[in-house]
Amino acid sequence: MPEDIYGRIIAGDEALARQSYAEFQGLEVDWDLRNGSCPAPREQLTTIDEPVTLTGTGTFLGKATRTITLEPCELEGWWIDRSDLPDCLPTRVSIRNVWTTGDMVSNIVLRSGSPHNYLRMVEHIIALKVGMGIDNLMVRIDSGDPPLFERGSLDLVEAIGSREVRELPGRVRYVTVKEKVTAVAPHGGFVTLAPCAASVPELNLDCAVNFPNAIGRQRIQFPATYDHFRMGAEARTNTTSGKKLYCQTIGKLFADVRNLGYTYKNVLVAGKDRYINEPRLLHEGKSLEAVWHRATLDLLAAIALIDRGRFVGEITSYKAGHSLDVHLITLLYMHDLLVPVFA
């Protein structure tokens, strides 16, 4: 297998990358959306014109009600402000402020300053930075435990979509990678980033999952446009029936789990041979909810952690997760692999 398929390995084992890439290339593409037209690239920075507020049950403390307000912002980038911690500064959405990617409950946690100034499971919020093309935003929240919605992140998408987009002074900066690079996990999952080869800024994804349960193998290819993101944003987190039971029983004893607010409405639960609840995002009779969630609300969240500009290029992902995603973005900074394009 030629090395240019996965480029330079910057984390993990090359032999494992070769094996996993061969497995990945053998997967059937369930849905190829790459032939549609992409909107013209934006030049001006944007925010929303007025705040919008949503409430929902807590993700980790399911009996609590949490409130999140999305506000216009003049500061560059996305910021998280814990309104219950008035003495703490807002935390910028950046790879520099990632605290952990969880253990039993895999999720991205951002923190800065005080150890109390954190927000868990931010991925389902910050993915909107990439998917909706909003450059500057203040996210105010009354807890470190964000609300969990029954329609994935579609409530957030519709909330932002209900506001007008306001242009700001300053031009959008686009960045890509200097060369094709790959990070490989010990179990064979990988993420590859390749430079933008198009004559205009665009981001394309080829994403696949492979679970030993009802989810099975799923693969989609698409450009990261607003329409595709909006469709994928409805995809819920997936879990197994065993993990759901653990989180709501024994898991209550542990700080990283507590009373996780899972219900049969807000997560997709997969048994060994069938789904326990009704899956969404069917295409030609097959549910692609798990891979849409992985591509739009998990993978694009990691891309949102790039604070040097809007990332463009090609992303290939197979059997990967938050830990590998975040490690790869960290390595981009450590090895100075990001470069501006379309200046």
MIRO-669151 format. One record per residue (C-alpha): residue number from 1; residue in one letter; x, y, z. Coordinates in steps of 0.1 Angstrom, whole numbers, plus 5000, padded with zeros to 4 digits. Example, Ala and Ser with C-alpha at 12.3 -4.5 7.8 and 13.67 -1.06 7.14 Angstrom:
<recs>
<rec torvo="1" marro="A" xx="5123" yy="4955" zz="5078"/>
<rec torvo="2" marro="S" xx="5137" yy="4989" zz="5071"/>
</recs>
This chain:
<recs>
<rec torvo="1" marro="M" xx="5000" yy="5000" zz="5000"/>
<rec torvo="2" marro="P" xx="5015" yy="5034" zz="4990"/>
<rec torvo="3" marro="E" xx="5024" yy="5056" zz="5020"/>
<rec torvo="4" marro="D" xx="5008" yy="5086" zz="5003"/>
<rec torvo="5" marro="I" xx="4974" yy="5072" zz="5012"/>
<rec torvo="6" marro="Y" xx="4979" yy="5080" zz="5048"/>
<rec torvo="7" marro="G" xx="5009" yy="5104" zz="5045"/>
<rec torvo="8" marro="R" xx="5033" yy="5108" zz="5075"/>
<rec torvo="9" marro="I" xx="5024" yy="5089" zz="5107"/>
<rec torvo="10" marro="I" xx="5027" yy="5114" zz="5135"/>
<rec torvo="11" marro="A" xx="5012" yy="5092" zz="5162"/>
<rec torvo="12" marro="G" xx="5009" yy="5054" zz="5164"/>
<rec torvo="13" marro="D" xx="5022" yy="5025" zz="5145"/>
<rec torvo="14" marro="E" xx="5027" yy="5025" zz="5107"/>
<rec torvo="15" marro="A" xx="5021" yy="4988" zz="5103"/>
<rec torvo="16" marro="L" xx="4988" yy="4992" zz="5121"/>
<rec torvo="17" marro="A" xx="4979" yy="5022" zz="5099"/>
<rec torvo="18" marro="R" xx="4985" yy="5001" zz="5068"/>
<rec torvo="19" marro="Q" xx="4963" yy="4973" zz="5081"/>
<rec torvo="20" marro="S" xx="4935" yy="4997" zz="5092"/>
<rec torvo="21" marro="Y" xx="4936" yy="5016" zz="5059"/>
<rec torvo="22" marro="A" xx="4932" yy="4983" zz="5040"/>
<rec torvo="23" marro="E" xx="4902" yy="4975" zz="5062"/>
<rec torvo="24" marro="F" xx="4887" yy="5010" zz="5057"/>
<rec torvo="25" marro="Q" xx="4891" yy="5009" zz="5019"/>
<rec torvo="26" marro="G" xx="4872" yy="4976" zz="5019"/>
<rec torvo="27" marro="L" xx="4841" yy="4993" zz="5034"/>
<rec torvo="28" marro="E" xx="4812" yy="5001" zz="5011"/>
<rec torvo="29" marro="V" xx="4803" yy="5038" zz="5010"/>
<rec torvo="30" marro="D" xx="4767" yy="5040" zz="5023"/>
<rec torvo="31" marro="W" xx="4761" yy="5076" zz="5011"/>
<rec torvo="32" marro="D" xx="4783" yy="5098" zz="4989"/>
<rec torvo="33" marro="L" xx="4773" yy="5134" zz="4989"/>
<rec torvo="34" marro="R" xx="4804" yy="5149" zz="4973"/>
<rec torvo="35" marro="N" xx="4788" yy="5157" zz="4940"/>
<rec torvo="36" marro="G" xx="4766" yy="5186" zz="4952"/>
<rec torvo="37" marro="S" xx="4775" yy="5223" zz="4947"/>
<rec torvo="38" marro="C" xx="4792" yy="5241" zz="4976"/>
<rec torvo="39" marro="P" xx="4784" yy="5277" zz="4986"/>
<rec torvo="40" marro="A" xx="4809" yy="5304" zz="4978"/>
<rec torvo="41" marro="P" xx="4835" yy="5308" zz="5006"/>
<rec torvo="42" marro="R" xx="4829" yy="5335" zz="5031"/>
<rec torvo="43" marro="E" xx="4853" yy="5365" zz="5034"/>
<rec torvo="44" marro="Q" xx="4840" yy="5384" zz="5064"/>
<rec torvo="45" marro="L" xx="4840" yy="5372" zz="5100"/>
<rec torvo="46" marro="T" xx="4805" yy="5366" zz="5114"/>
<rec torvo="47" marro="T" xx="4785" yy="5364" zz="5146"/>
<rec torvo="48" marro="I" xx="4748" yy="5364" zz="5154"/>
<rec torvo="49" marro="D" xx="4727" yy="5396" zz="5158"/>
<rec torvo="50" marro="E" xx="4711" yy="5389" zz="5192"/>
<rec torvo="51" marro="P" xx="4711" yy="5363" zz="5220"/>
<rec torvo="52" marro="V" xx="4691" yy="5331" zz="5220"/>
<rec torvo="53" marro="T" xx="4685" yy="5309" zz="5251"/>
<rec torvo="54" marro="L" xx="4677" yy="5272" zz="5255"/>
<rec torvo="55" marro="T" xx="4671" yy="5249" zz="5284"/>
<rec torvo="56" marro="G" xx="4673" yy="5212" zz="5289"/>
<rec torvo="57" marro="T" xx="4680" yy="5185" zz="5314"/>
<rec torvo="58" marro="G" xx="4716" yy="5181" zz="5325"/>
<rec torvo="59" marro="T" xx="4738" yy="5157" zz="5305"/>
<rec torvo="60" marro="F" xx="4754" yy="5143" zz="5336"/>
<rec torvo="61" marro="L" xx="4729" yy="5153" zz="5362"/>
<rec torvo="62" marro="G" xx="4697" yy="5142" zz="5345"/>
<rec torvo="63" marro="K" xx="4673" yy="5156" zz="5371"/>
<rec torvo="64" marro="A" xx="4687" yy="5192" zz="5369"/>
<rec torvo="65" marro="T" xx="4676" yy="5218" zz="5344"/>
<rec torvo="66" marro="R" xx="4704" yy="5236" zz="5326"/>
<rec torvo="67" marro="T" xx="4703" yy="5269" zz="5307"/>
<rec torvo="68" marro="I" xx="4726" yy="5279" zz="5278"/>
<rec torvo="69" marro="T" xx="4726" yy="5313" zz="5260"/>
<rec torvo="70" marro="L" xx="4743" yy="5319" zz="5227"/>
<rec torvo="71" marro="E" xx="4753" yy="5356" zz="5223"/>
<rec torvo="72" marro="P" xx="4769" yy="5378" zz="5198"/>
<rec torvo="73" marro="C" xx="4806" yy="5384" zz="5205"/>
<rec torvo="74" marro="E" xx="4833" yy="5408" zz="5193"/>
<rec torvo="75" marro="L" xx="4861" yy="5387" zz="5207"/>
<rec torvo="76" marro="E" xx="4877" yy="5365" zz="5181"/>
<rec torvo="77" marro="G" xx="4866" yy="5329" zz="5183"/>
<rec torvo="78" marro="W" xx="4841" yy="5310" zz="5205"/>
<rec torvo="79" marro="W" xx="4841" yy="5315" zz="5242"/>
<rec torvo="80" marro="I" xx="4825" yy="5297" zz="5272"/>
<rec torvo="81" marro="D" xx="4814" yy="5318" zz="5301"/>
<rec torvo="82" marro="R" xx="4802" yy="5300" zz="5333"/>
<rec torvo="83" marro="S" xx="4776" yy="5325" zz="5346"/>
<rec torvo="84" marro="D" xx="4776" yy="5307" zz="5379"/>
<rec torvo="85" marro="L" xx="4812" yy="5315" zz="5384"/>
<rec torvo="86" marro="P" xx="4813" yy="5354" zz="5382"/>
<rec torvo="87" marro="D" xx="4850" yy="5356" zz="5392"/>
<rec torvo="88" marro="C" xx="4862" yy="5334" zz="5363"/>
<rec torvo="89" marro="L" xx="4871" yy="5346" zz="5329"/>
<rec torvo="90" marro="P" xx="4855" yy="5331" zz="5298"/>
<rec torvo="91" marro="T" xx="4874" yy="5300" zz="5284"/>
<rec torvo="92" marro="R" xx="4883" yy="5302" zz="5247"/>
<rec torvo="93" marro="V" xx="4874" yy="5272" zz="5226"/>
<rec torvo="94" marro="S" xx="4909" yy="5261" zz="5217"/>
<rec torvo="95" marro="I" xx="4931" yy="5230" zz="5218"/>
<rec torvo="96" marro="R" xx="4951" yy="5249" zz="5245"/>
<rec torvo="97" marro="N" xx="4922" yy="5246" zz="5269"/>
<rec torvo="98" marro="V" xx="4913" yy="5209" zz="5266"/>
<rec torvo="99" marro="W" xx="4914" yy="5194" zz="5301"/>
<rec torvo="100" marro="T" xx="4904" yy="5158" zz="5293"/>
<rec torvo="101" marro="T" xx="4886" yy="5136" zz="5269"/>
<rec torvo="102" marro="G" xx="4869" yy="5115" zz="5296"/>
<rec torvo="103" marro="D" xx="4872" yy="5078" zz="5304"/>
<rec torvo="104" marro="M" xx="4840" yy="5059" zz="5309"/>
<rec torvo="105" marro="V" xx="4820" yy="5087" zz="5293"/>
<rec torvo="106" marro="S" xx="4841" yy="5098" zz="5264"/>
<rec torvo="107" marro="N" xx="4837" yy="5136" zz="5259"/>
<rec torvo="108" marro="I" xx="4858" yy="5167" zz="5254"/>
<rec torvo="109" marro="V" xx="4861" yy="5189" zz="5285"/>
<rec torvo="110" marro="L" xx="4874" yy="5225" zz="5283"/>
<rec torvo="111" marro="R" xx="4888" yy="5243" zz="5313"/>
<rec torvo="112" marro="S" xx="4909" yy="5274" zz="5320"/>
<rec torvo="113" marro="G" xx="4920" yy="5292" zz="5352"/>
<rec torvo="114" marro="S" xx="4902" yy="5278" zz="5382"/>
<rec torvo="115" marro="P" xx="4897" yy="5240" zz="5383"/>
<rec torvo="116" marro="H" xx="4860" yy="5247" zz="5387"/>
<rec torvo="117" marro="N" xx="4859" yy="5267" zz="5354"/>
<rec torvo="118" marro="Y" xx="4851" yy="5238" zz="5331"/>
<rec torvo="119" marro="L" xx="4824" yy="5226" zz="5307"/>
<rec torvo="120" marro="R" xx="4819" yy="5189" zz="5300"/>
<rec torvo="121" marro="M" xx="4808" yy="5173" zz="5267"/>
<rec torvo="122" marro="V" xx="4814" yy="5206" zz="5248"/>
<rec torvo="123" marro="E" xx="4817" yy="5187" zz="5214"/>
<rec torvo="124" marro="H" xx="4780" yy="5189" zz="5207"/>
<rec torvo="125" marro="I" xx="4781" yy="5227" zz="5211"/>
<rec torvo="126" marro="I" xx="4814" yy="5237" zz="5196"/>
<rec torvo="127" marro="A" xx="4809" yy="5216" zz="5164"/>
<rec torvo="128" marro="L" xx="4785" yy="5243" zz="5154"/>
<rec torvo="129" marro="K" xx="4815" yy="5267" zz="5150"/>
<rec torvo="130" marro="V" xx="4826" yy="5247" zz="5120"/>
<rec torvo="131" marro="G" xx="4792" yy="5234" zz="5108"/>
<rec torvo="132" marro="M" xx="4774" yy="5267" zz="5108"/>
<rec torvo="133" marro="G" xx="4802" yy="5290" zz="5099"/>
<rec torvo="134" marro="I" xx="4798" yy="5313" zz="5129"/>
<rec torvo="135" marro="D" xx="4833" yy="5327" zz="5137"/>
<rec torvo="136" marro="N" xx="4826" yy="5346" zz="5170"/>
<rec torvo="137" marro="L" xx="4802" yy="5335" zz="5197"/>
<rec torvo="138" marro="M" xx="4798" yy="5337" zz="5235"/>
<rec torvo="139" marro="V" xx="4783" yy="5306" zz="5251"/>
<rec torvo="140" marro="R" xx="4770" yy="5314" zz="5285"/>
<rec torvo="141" marro="I" xx="4759" yy="5285" zz="5307"/>
<rec torvo="142" marro="D" xx="4749" yy="5281" zz="5343"/>
<rec torvo="143" marro="S" xx="4768" yy="5249" zz="5350"/>
<rec torvo="144" marro="G" xx="4797" yy="5227" zz="5339"/>
<rec torvo="145" marro="D" xx="4770" yy="5202" zz="5329"/>
<rec torvo="146" marro="P" xx="4755" yy="5212" zz="5295"/>
<rec torvo="147" marro="P" xx="4718" yy="5204" zz="5286"/>
<rec torvo="148" marro="L" xx="4711" yy="5172" zz="5267"/>
<rec torvo="149" marro="F" xx="4686" yy="5174" zz="5239"/>
<rec torvo="150" marro="E" xx="4664" yy="5147" zz="5224"/>
<rec torvo="151" marro="R" xx="4674" yy="5157" zz="5188"/>
<rec torvo="152" marro="G" xx="4711" yy="5157" zz="5191"/>
<rec torvo="153" marro="S" xx="4723" yy="5192" zz="5185"/>
<rec torvo="154" marro="L" xx="4695" yy="5202" zz="5162"/>
<rec torvo="155" marro="D" xx="4680" yy="5224" zz="5189"/>
<rec torvo="156" marro="L" xx="4712" yy="5244" zz="5190"/>
<rec torvo="157" marro="V" xx="4714" yy="5246" zz="5152"/>
<rec torvo="158" marro="E" xx="4678" yy="5259" zz="5150"/>
<rec torvo="159" marro="A" xx="4684" yy="5284" zz="5178"/>
<rec torvo="160" marro="I" xx="4714" yy="5299" zz="5160"/>
<rec torvo="161" marro="G" xx="4695" yy="5297" zz="5127"/>
<rec torvo="162" marro="S" xx="4667" yy="5317" zz="5142"/>
<rec torvo="163" marro="R" xx="4690" yy="5347" zz="5144"/>
<rec torvo="164" marro="E" xx="4704" yy="5369" zz="5117"/>
<rec torvo="165" marro="V" xx="4741" yy="5365" zz="5108"/>
<rec torvo="166" marro="R" xx="4760" yy="5398" zz="5114"/>
<rec torvo="167" marro="E" xx="4792" yy="5405" zz="5096"/>
<rec torvo="168" marro="L" xx="4822" yy="5418" zz="5116"/>
<rec torvo="169" marro="P" xx="4853" yy="5438" zz="5107"/>
<rec torvo="170" marro="G" xx="4881" yy="5415" zz="5097"/>
<rec torvo="171" marro="R" xx="4885" yy="5387" zz="5072"/>
<rec torvo="172" marro="V" xx="4882" yy="5350" zz="5077"/>
<rec torvo="173" marro="R" xx="4916" yy="5332" zz="5079"/>
<rec torvo="174" marro="Y" xx="4917" yy="5298" zz="5063"/>
<rec torvo="175" marro="V" xx="4944" yy="5272" zz="5074"/>
<rec torvo="176" marro="T" xx="4953" yy="5237" zz="5062"/>
<rec torvo="177" marro="V" xx="4980" yy="5212" zz="5069"/>
<rec torvo="178" marro="K" xx="5015" yy="5214" zz="5053"/>
<rec torvo="179" marro="E" xx="5013" yy="5178" zz="5044"/>
<rec torvo="180" marro="K" xx="4991" yy="5147" zz="5047"/>
<rec torvo="181" marro="V" xx="4994" yy="5134" zz="5083"/>
<rec torvo="182" marro="T" xx="4978" yy="5105" zz="5102"/>
<rec torvo="183" marro="A" xx="4973" yy="5096" zz="5139"/>
<rec torvo="184" marro="V" xx="4966" yy="5060" zz="5147"/>
<rec torvo="185" marro="A" xx="4951" yy="5046" zz="5179"/>
<rec torvo="186" marro="P" xx="4963" yy="5013" zz="5195"/>
<rec torvo="187" marro="H" xx="4930" yy="4996" zz="5185"/>
<rec torvo="188" marro="G" xx="4935" yy="5006" zz="5148"/>
<rec torvo="189" marro="G" xx="4913" yy="5037" zz="5146"/>
<rec torvo="190" marro="F" xx="4928" yy="5065" zz="5127"/>
<rec torvo="191" marro="V" xx="4923" yy="5101" zz="5115"/>
<rec torvo="192" marro="T" xx="4941" yy="5116" zz="5085"/>
<rec torvo="193" marro="L" xx="4943" yy="5152" zz="5075"/>
<rec torvo="194" marro="A" xx="4953" yy="5163" zz="5040"/>
<rec torvo="195" marro="P" xx="4959" yy="5197" zz="5026"/>
<rec torvo="196" marro="C" xx="4932" yy="5216" zz="5007"/>
<rec torvo="197" marro="A" xx="4937" yy="5207" zz="4970"/>
<rec torvo="198" marro="A" xx="4907" yy="5228" zz="4957"/>
<rec torvo="199" marro="S" xx="4910" yy="5262" zz="4942"/>
<rec torvo="200" marro="V" xx="4887" yy="5276" zz="4969"/>
<rec torvo="201" marro="P" xx="4884" yy="5269" zz="5006"/>
<rec torvo="202" marro="E" xx="4865" yy="5237" zz="5013"/>
<rec torvo="203" marro="L" xx="4864" yy="5209" zz="5038"/>
<rec torvo="204" marro="N" xx="4856" yy="5174" zz="5028"/>
<rec torvo="205" marro="L" xx="4851" yy="5143" zz="5050"/>
<rec torvo="206" marro="D" xx="4852" yy="5106" zz="5045"/>
<rec torvo="207" marro="C" xx="4842" yy="5090" zz="5078"/>
<rec torvo="208" marro="A" xx="4834" yy="5055" zz="5089"/>
<rec torvo="209" marro="V" xx="4826" yy="5036" zz="5120"/>
<rec torvo="210" marro="N" xx="4827" yy="4998" zz="5128"/>
<rec torvo="211" marro="F" xx="4810" yy="4986" zz="5159"/>
<rec torvo="212" marro="P" xx="4806" yy="4949" zz="5170"/>
<rec torvo="213" marro="N" xx="4769" yy="4954" zz="5176"/>
<rec torvo="214" marro="A" xx="4738" yy="4965" zz="5157"/>
<rec torvo="215" marro="I" xx="4755" yy="4997" zz="5144"/>
<rec torvo="216" marro="G" xx="4780" yy="4977" zz="5124"/>
<rec torvo="217" marro="R" xx="4798" yy="4993" zz="5095"/>
<rec torvo="218" marro="Q" xx="4788" yy="5027" zz="5083"/>
<rec torvo="219" marro="R" xx="4806" yy="5051" zz="5059"/>
<rec torvo="220" marro="I" xx="4797" yy="5085" zz="5045"/>
<rec torvo="221" marro="Q" xx="4815" yy="5110" zz="5023"/>
<rec torvo="222" marro="F" xx="4804" yy="5147" zz="5022"/>
<rec torvo="223" marro="P" xx="4816" yy="5183" zz="5020"/>
<rec torvo="224" marro="A" xx="4811" yy="5202" zz="5053"/>
<rec torvo="225" marro="T" xx="4783" yy="5225" zz="5042"/>
<rec torvo="226" marro="Y" xx="4756" yy="5239" zz="5064"/>
<rec torvo="227" marro="D" xx="4729" yy="5217" zz="5049"/>
<rec torvo="228" marro="H" xx="4749" yy="5185" zz="5055"/>
<rec torvo="229" marro="F" xx="4758" yy="5197" zz="5090"/>
<rec torvo="230" marro="R" xx="4721" yy="5205" zz="5098"/>
<rec torvo="231" marro="M" xx="4711" yy="5170" zz="5087"/>
<rec torvo="232" marro="G" xx="4738" yy="5153" zz="5107"/>
<rec torvo="233" marro="A" xx="4732" yy="5174" zz="5138"/>
<rec torvo="234" marro="E" xx="4701" yy="5154" zz="5146"/>
<rec torvo="235" marro="A" xx="4722" yy="5123" zz="5153"/>
<rec torvo="236" marro="R" xx="4723" yy="5114" zz="5189"/>
<rec torvo="237" marro="T" xx="4752" yy="5099" zz="5209"/>
<rec torvo="238" marro="N" xx="4752" yy="5062" zz="5207"/>
<rec torvo="239" marro="T" xx="4758" yy="5037" zz="5235"/>
<rec torvo="240" marro="T" xx="4752" yy="5001" zz="5243"/>
<rec torvo="241" marro="S" xx="4724" yy="4989" zz="5265"/>
<rec torvo="242" marro="G" xx="4751" yy="4977" zz="5290"/>
<rec torvo="243" marro="K" xx="4768" yy="5010" zz="5293"/>
<rec torvo="244" marro="K" xx="4735" yy="5028" zz="5296"/>
<rec torvo="245" marro="L" xx="4726" yy="5006" zz="5325"/>
<rec torvo="246" marro="Y" xx="4760" yy="5010" zz="5341"/>
<rec torvo="247" marro="C" xx="4759" yy="5048" zz="5339"/>
<rec torvo="248" marro="Q" xx="4725" yy="5049" zz="5356"/>
<rec torvo="249" marro="T" xx="4733" yy="5024" zz="5384"/>
<rec torvo="250" marro="I" xx="4769" yy="5017" zz="5395"/>
<rec torvo="251" marro="G" xx="4781" yy="5047" zz="5376"/>
<rec torvo="252" marro="K" xx="4764" yy="5070" zz="5400"/>
<rec torvo="253" marro="L" xx="4792" yy="5063" zz="5424"/>
<rec torvo="254" marro="F" xx="4819" yy="5079" zz="5401"/>
<rec torvo="255" marro="A" xx="4825" yy="5116" zz="5395"/>
<rec torvo="256" marro="D" xx="4831" yy="5111" zz="5357"/>
<rec torvo="257" marro="V" xx="4797" yy="5095" zz="5353"/>
<rec torvo="258" marro="R" xx="4772" yy="5104" zz="5381"/>
<rec torvo="259" marro="N" xx="4736" yy="5102" zz="5371"/>
<rec torvo="260" marro="L" xx="4741" yy="5106" zz="5333"/>
<rec torvo="261" marro="G" xx="4709" yy="5119" zz="5318"/>
<rec torvo="262" marro="Y" xx="4705" yy="5091" zz="5292"/>
<rec torvo="263" marro="T" xx="4670" yy="5082" zz="5281"/>
<rec torvo="264" marro="Y" xx="4657" yy="5062" zz="5252"/>
<rec torvo="265" marro="K" xx="4649" yy="5096" zz="5235"/>
<rec torvo="266" marro="N" xx="4682" yy="5114" zz="5237"/>
<rec torvo="267" marro="V" xx="4706" yy="5086" zz="5229"/>
<rec torvo="268" marro="L" xx="4707" yy="5058" zz="5204"/>
<rec torvo="269" marro="V" xx="4710" yy="5025" zz="5222"/>
<rec torvo="270" marro="A" xx="4724" yy="4995" zz="5203"/>
<rec torvo="271" marro="G" xx="4721" yy="4959" zz="5213"/>
<rec torvo="272" marro="K" xx="4742" yy="4931" zz="5198"/>
<rec torvo="273" marro="D" xx="4719" yy="4924" zz="5169"/>
<rec torvo="274" marro="R" xx="4693" yy="4952" zz="5169"/>
<rec torvo="275" marro="Y" xx="4687" yy="4987" zz="5181"/>
<rec torvo="276" marro="I" xx="4669" yy="4990" zz="5215"/>
<rec torvo="277" marro="N" xx="4652" yy="5022" zz="5204"/>
<rec torvo="278" marro="E" xx="4643" yy="5037" zz="5170"/>
<rec torvo="279" marro="P" xx="4673" yy="5048" zz="5150"/>
<rec torvo="280" marro="R" xx="4673" yy="5079" zz="5128"/>
<rec torvo="281" marro="L" xx="4689" yy="5092" zz="5096"/>
<rec torvo="282" marro="L" xx="4680" yy="5062" zz="5075"/>
<rec torvo="283" marro="H" xx="4693" yy="5061" zz="5039"/>
<rec torvo="284" marro="E" xx="4681" yy="5033" zz="5016"/>
<rec torvo="285" marro="G" xx="4667" yy="5015" zz="5046"/>
<rec torvo="286" marro="K" xx="4699" yy="5016" zz="5067"/>
<rec torvo="287" marro="S" xx="4704" yy="5039" zz="5097"/>
<rec torvo="288" marro="L" xx="4735" yy="5060" zz="5095"/>
<rec torvo="289" marro="E" xx="4729" yy="5079" zz="5127"/>
<rec torvo="290" marro="A" xx="4761" yy="5067" zz="5144"/>
<rec torvo="291" marro="V" xx="4784" yy="5077" zz="5116"/>
<rec torvo="292" marro="W" xx="4766" yy="5111" zz="5111"/>
<rec torvo="293" marro="H" xx="4771" yy="5118" zz="5148"/>
<rec torvo="294" marro="R" xx="4807" yy="5108" zz="5146"/>
<rec torvo="295" marro="A" xx="4814" yy="5130" zz="5116"/>
<rec torvo="296" marro="T" xx="4794" yy="5161" zz="5124"/>
<rec torvo="297" marro="L" xx="4792" yy="5164" zz="5162"/>
<rec torvo="298" marro="D" xx="4825" yy="5147" zz="5173"/>
<rec torvo="299" marro="L" xx="4850" yy="5151" zz="5145"/>
<rec torvo="300" marro="L" xx="4841" yy="5186" zz="5135"/>
<rec torvo="301" marro="A" xx="4842" yy="5195" zz="5172"/>
<rec torvo="302" marro="A" xx="4879" yy="5186" zz="5172"/>
<rec torvo="303" marro="I" xx="4884" yy="5208" zz="5142"/>
<rec torvo="304" marro="A" xx="4867" yy="5236" zz="5160"/>
<rec torvo="305" marro="L" xx="4896" yy="5235" zz="5185"/>
<rec torvo="306" marro="I" xx="4919" yy="5249" zz="5159"/>
<rec torvo="307" marro="D" xx="4921" yy="5286" zz="5168"/>
<rec torvo="308" marro="R" xx="4943" yy="5299" zz="5141"/>
<rec torvo="309" marro="G" xx="4915" yy="5301" zz="5115"/>
<rec torvo="310" marro="R" xx="4890" yy="5279" zz="5097"/>
<rec torvo="311" marro="F" xx="4904" yy="5246" zz="5087"/>
<rec torvo="312" marro="V" xx="4900" yy="5234" zz="5051"/>
<rec torvo="313" marro="G" xx="4912" yy="5203" zz="5035"/>
<rec torvo="314" marro="E" xx="4904" yy="5166" zz="5035"/>
<rec torvo="315" marro="I" xx="4896" yy="5145" zz="5066"/>
<rec torvo="316" marro="T" xx="4895" yy="5107" zz="5067"/>
<rec torvo="317" marro="S" xx="4884" yy="5090" zz="5099"/>
<rec torvo="318" marro="Y" xx="4879" yy="5053" zz="5108"/>
<rec torvo="319" marro="K" xx="4870" yy="5039" zz="5142"/>
<rec torvo="320" marro="A" xx="4884" yy="5070" zz="5159"/>
<rec torvo="321" marro="G" xx="4872" yy="5089" zz="5189"/>
<rec torvo="322" marro="H" xx="4877" yy="5121" zz="5210"/>
<rec torvo="323" marro="S" xx="4910" yy="5110" zz="5225"/>
<rec torvo="324" marro="L" xx="4927" yy="5105" zz="5191"/>
<rec torvo="325" marro="D" xx="4910" yy="5135" zz="5176"/>
<rec torvo="326" marro="V" xx="4923" yy="5158" zz="5203"/>
<rec torvo="327" marro="H" xx="4958" yy="5142" zz="5203"/>
<rec torvo="328" marro="L" xx="4960" yy="5148" zz="5165"/>
<rec torvo="329" marro="I" xx="4950" yy="5185" zz="5168"/>
<rec torvo="330" marro="T" xx="4976" yy="5189" zz="5196"/>
<rec torvo="331" marro="L" xx="5003" yy="5174" zz="5174"/>
<rec torvo="332" marro="L" xx="4994" yy="5199" zz="5146"/>
<rec torvo="333" marro="Y" xx="5004" yy="5227" zz="5170"/>
<rec torvo="334" marro="M" xx="5034" yy="5209" zz="5185"/>
<rec torvo="335" marro="H" xx="5049" yy="5202" zz="5150"/>
<rec torvo="336" marro="D" xx="5038" yy="5235" zz="5135"/>
<rec torvo="337" marro="L" xx="5019" yy="5217" zz="5108"/>
<rec torvo="338" marro="L" xx="4992" yy="5244" zz="5102"/>
<rec torvo="339" marro="V" xx="4997" yy="5269" zz="5074"/>
<rec torvo="340" marro="P" xx="4975" yy="5298" zz="5060"/>
<rec torvo="341" marro="V" xx="4959" yy="5294" zz="5026"/>
<rec torvo="342" marro="F" xx="4939" yy="5317" zz="5003"/>
<rec torvo="343" marro="A" xx="4954" yy="5348" zz="5019"/>
</recs>
